[in-house]
Amino acid sequence: VRRILLPRIAADSTAHHLTLPASDAGWKPFGPGVAIKVLHEQGGVMSYLLRLDPGAELPPHRHPIDEECVVLEGEVCVGALRIGAGGYHCGRQDVLHDRLHSPGGALVFLRGAAPRRAHVLG
């Protein structure tokens, strides 16, 4: 019975998950030297990748909810704070997030509110 049921359960479960292959497909311009790849969005919360070219930057901004960030490759700076590959940063809700820049380029995973122009200061 287990030999028959377990594969059926696994097949049914897999159909309900979302898996995206690593590829160059799906990247869109987000700003000068910055590209975005949306992985998932539901209820105003988005999981996405940002690819920053060397020297790219994002202006100061706020988040309507906490935003989690993991640097996958390279290094990003939030103001004077440097976050290298494998580093984690949580931008707190409604707290000013200083200018984000990447001197050498970076690939970053983020999860938080879908980015909107209204969140940007300046």
CORRATA-V569230 format. One record per run of one state. SS is the DSSP state (~ for helix, > for strand, _ for the rest). FROM is the first residue (numbers start at 1). TO is the last residue. If there is no record, write none. Layout:
# CORRATA-V569230
ss->SS from->FROM to->TO
ss->SS from->FROM to->TO
This chain:
# CORRATA-V569230
ss->_ from->1 to->1
ss->~ from->2 to->14
ss->_ from->15 to->27
ss->> from->28 to->31
ss->_ from->32 to->33
ss->> from->34 to->42
ss->_ from->43 to->44
ss->> from->45 to->52
ss->_ from->53 to->55
ss->> from->56 to->58
ss->_ from->59 to->60
ss->> from->61 to->61
ss->_ from->62 to->66
ss->> from->67 to->78
ss->_ from->79 to->80
ss->> from->81 to->84
ss->_ from->85 to->87
ss->> from->88 to->91
ss->_ from->92 to->96
ss->> from->97 to->97
ss->_ from->98 to->99
ss->> from->100 to->102
ss->_ from->103 to->105
ss->> from->106 to->113
ss->_ from->114 to->116
ss->~ from->117 to->119
ss->> from->120 to->120
ss->_ from->121 to->122
